[in-house]
Amino acid sequence: MNDPHFLEPFEDGFSRRTVWGALFVAAVMTPGSLYLGLVAGQTLGAAAEWVTLILFTEVARRSLIRLKRQEVFILFYVASALSATAFGHLALSGGPFAATIW
């Protein structure tokens, strides 16, 4: 138990940066995923998650702000939750709006 990861104190990952990331996914990635699903029958899938992560880490790096590991974790799972939802045998893109649009 001398691993330094176990000795780190708890840090909250929910911050303004993660809220901005969730708004980015809701305003840009979800409509893009819906459009791609309606036009081509494909989903963005993991691309939406990784584009969001890479974009926000690079913008933070250029702004001389360091994202915490917890913030990256929250961003990843918010992006994955909003970008794709599976309904039984259907893999629909669009997150919570997929059933309404399809």
Secondary structure as UniProt FT lines:
FT   HELIX           4..7
FT   HELIX           16..24
FT   HELIX           25..29
FT   HELIX           30..40
FT   HELIX           46..62
FT   TURN            63..64
FT   HELIX           69..83
FT   STRAND          84..87
FT   TURN            88..89
FT   STRAND          90..93
FT   HELIX           95..97
FT   HELIX           98..101
//
